Amino acid sequence: MDPIIWKGILYHSLEYFNLIENRENYVVISKIIGSFENTAYFVSYQITIDKNWLVQNFTVEYEVNGKKSNLKGLKNGNSWNINDTDRPEFSDFKYIDISLTPFTNTLPINNLNLPEGQSSEINVIYINILEDKIIPVKQQYTKIGKSGYIYENIPKNFKAQISVDDSGLVENYPGLFEKVYYK
């Protein structure tokens, strides 16, 4: 796949994104740079995903106002090891959500393969870059058309209607992200 660029509207960012497919899996390599509320940040992430769009491992390196951090996650069966520590609170979690990128919405969208009108509640490892936190969260996706989804946080304190392309990659996430370069 050719590289794409997402513009972060709220977070004043640009993301240069590559998705590489091989026989066994997909590998995502991406870089984000931006600023938000007097905070400058840089994020570099790499994710290995199986052919069912389930994360097998991830590396997220980031710098926020000069403070560097990194996370390395490895799925082992139904368990997660993050930065060489077993994390039982993420047992049976299939998805990750990295703040500052719309890409991680693609993971449940492509894996769930929901019929139109159907929804699914999921458990997600949420990586909040700006707050330097990793926490368990619940989310819900509802398919509302060929390329449309309603995304909700649970408890339902945030809701957005997002549109995706034929590969399940976000084209428009109103007020947050839009795809600005692709072939």
C-alpha positions as CSV (number, residue, x, y, z in Angstrom):
1,M,0.0,0.0,0.0
2,D,1.2,3.5,-0.8
3,P,1.9,5.8,2.2
4,I,-1.0,8.0,3.5
5,I,-1.0,11.2,5.5
6,W,-3.6,12.0,8.1
7,K,-4.1,15.5,9.4
8,G,-5.0,15.8,13.1
9,I,-7.5,18.7,13.3
10,L,-7.8,19.1,17.1
11,Y,-4.3,17.9,17.9
12,H,-2.6,20.0,15.1
13,S,-0.6,17.0,13.8
14,L,0.5,15.2,10.7
15,E,0.9,11.4,10.5
16,Y,3.0,9.7,7.8
17,F,1.6,6.1,7.7
18,N,2.7,2.9,6.0
19,L,0.9,-0.4,5.9
20,I,3.0,-3.3,4.6
21,E,1.5,-6.7,3.9
22,N,3.4,-9.9,3.7
23,R,2.3,-13.6,3.7
24,E,1.8,-13.9,7.4
25,N,0.7,-10.5,8.6
26,Y,0.6,-6.7,8.2
27,V,3.2,-4.4,9.6
28,V,2.3,-0.7,10.3
29,I,5.1,1.9,10.6
30,S,4.0,5.4,11.3
31,K,5.3,8.7,12.6
32,I,3.3,11.7,14.0
33,I,4.4,15.2,14.9
34,G,2.2,17.9,16.4
35,S,1.3,20.3,19.1
36,F,-1.7,20.7,21.4
37,E,-2.3,23.2,24.1
38,N,1.4,24.3,24.6
39,T,2.5,20.7,24.3
40,A,4.9,19.6,21.4
41,Y,4.9,15.9,20.7
42,F,6.4,13.3,18.4
43,V,5.2,9.7,18.1
44,S,6.7,6.7,16.3
45,Y,4.9,3.4,16.3
46,Q,5.1,0.0,14.8
47,I,2.4,-2.6,15.0
48,T,2.4,-6.2,13.8
49,I,-1.1,-7.4,13.0
50,D,-2.3,-10.9,11.9
51,K,-4.5,-11.4,8.8
52,N,-7.6,-11.1,11.1
53,W,-6.5,-7.6,12.1
54,L,-5.5,-8.6,15.6
55,V,-2.5,-7.0,17.2
56,Q,0.4,-9.4,17.9
57,N,2.9,-6.9,19.1
58,F,3.5,-3.1,19.2
59,T,6.2,-0.6,19.9
60,V,5.3,3.0,20.6
61,E,8.0,5.5,21.2
62,Y,7.1,9.1,22.0
63,E,8.3,12.4,23.2
64,V,6.1,15.0,24.9
65,N,7.7,18.4,25.7
66,G,11.1,16.7,25.7
67,K,10.2,13.8,27.9
68,K,10.8,10.5,26.1
69,S,8.8,7.3,26.8
70,N,8.3,4.0,25.1
71,L,6.0,1.0,25.3
72,K,6.6,-2.5,23.9
73,G,3.7,-4.9,24.0
74,L,3.6,-8.5,23.1
75,K,0.6,-10.7,23.0
76,N,1.1,-14.2,24.3
77,G,-2.1,-16.3,23.9
78,N,-4.8,-14.2,25.6
79,S,-2.3,-12.4,27.8
80,W,-0.3,-9.2,27.3
81,N,3.2,-8.4,28.3
82,I,4.0,-4.7,28.2
83,N,7.5,-3.4,28.9
84,D,8.5,-6.9,30.2
85,T,5.7,-7.0,32.7
86,D,2.7,-9.3,32.5
87,R,-0.5,-7.1,32.5
88,P,-3.5,-9.3,33.7
89,E,-5.9,-6.3,33.4
90,F,-5.6,-6.7,29.7
91,S,-6.2,-10.4,29.5
92,D,-8.4,-11.4,26.5
93,F,-8.1,-7.8,25.0
94,K,-7.9,-8.0,21.2
95,Y,-7.4,-4.3,20.4
96,I,-5.2,-1.3,21.1
97,D,-6.1,2.3,20.7
98,I,-3.2,4.8,20.4
99,S,-4.4,8.4,20.9
100,L,-3.3,10.9,18.3
101,T,-3.9,8.4,15.4
102,P,-7.1,7.3,13.6
103,F,-5.4,4.1,12.4
104,T,-6.2,2.0,15.5
105,N,-10.0,2.4,14.7
106,T,-9.2,0.2,11.6
107,L,-8.3,-2.8,13.9
108,P,-11.8,-3.5,15.3
109,I,-13.6,-2.2,12.1
110,N,-11.8,-4.8,10.0
111,N,-11.7,-7.6,12.6
112,L,-15.4,-7.4,13.6
113,N,-16.6,-7.2,10.0
114,L,-20.0,-6.0,11.3
115,P,-23.1,-6.3,9.1
116,E,-24.9,-3.0,8.6
117,G,-27.0,-2.0,11.6
118,Q,-25.1,-4.2,14.0
119,S,-22.8,-3.1,16.8
120,S,-20.2,-4.6,19.1
121,E,-18.8,-3.6,22.5
122,I,-15.1,-4.3,22.8
123,N,-12.3,-4.1,25.4
124,V,-9.3,-2.0,24.3
125,I,-5.8,-1.2,25.6
126,Y,-5.8,2.6,25.5
127,I,-2.5,4.3,25.1
128,N,-2.9,8.0,26.0
129,I,0.3,9.7,24.6
130,L,-0.3,13.2,26.0
131,E,-1.1,11.9,29.5
132,D,1.5,9.1,29.4
133,K,-1.0,6.5,30.5
134,I,-2.0,3.0,29.4
135,I,-5.4,1.8,30.7
136,P,-8.2,-0.6,29.9
137,V,-11.3,1.0,28.3
138,K,-14.6,-0.1,26.6
139,Q,-15.6,1.1,23.2
140,Q,-18.5,0.3,20.9
141,Y,-18.6,0.3,17.1
142,T,-21.9,0.3,15.1
143,K,-21.9,-0.1,11.3
144,I,-24.3,2.4,9.7
145,G,-23.5,2.0,6.0
146,K,-21.0,0.7,3.6
147,S,-18.3,3.0,4.8
148,G,-19.8,4.6,7.9
149,Y,-19.5,3.7,11.6
150,I,-20.5,5.2,14.9
151,Y,-17.7,5.0,17.4
152,E,-18.6,5.4,21.2
153,N,-16.7,5.4,24.4
154,I,-18.3,3.5,27.2
155,P,-19.6,5.0,29.4
156,K,-21.1,6.9,26.5
157,N,-19.3,10.2,27.0
158,F,-18.0,10.5,23.5
159,K,-19.6,9.6,20.1
160,A,-18.4,10.2,16.5
161,Q,-19.5,9.1,13.1
162,I,-16.5,8.1,11.1
163,S,-16.1,7.2,7.5
164,V,-13.6,4.7,6.1
165,D,-12.2,3.7,2.7
166,D,-12.4,0.2,1.2
167,S,-9.4,-0.9,3.3
168,G,-11.1,0.2,6.6
169,L,-8.7,3.1,7.0
170,V,-10.3,6.3,8.3
171,E,-11.0,9.0,5.7
172,N,-12.9,11.4,8.0
173,Y,-13.2,11.5,11.8
174,P,-15.1,14.8,12.2
175,G,-13.2,17.4,14.2
176,L,-10.3,15.0,14.9
177,F,-8.7,13.5,11.7
178,E,-8.9,13.5,8.0
179,K,-7.0,11.7,5.3
180,V,-5.2,14.4,3.3
181,Y,-2.8,12.3,1.1
182,Y,-3.3,9.0,-0.6
183,K,-3.0,7.5,-4.1
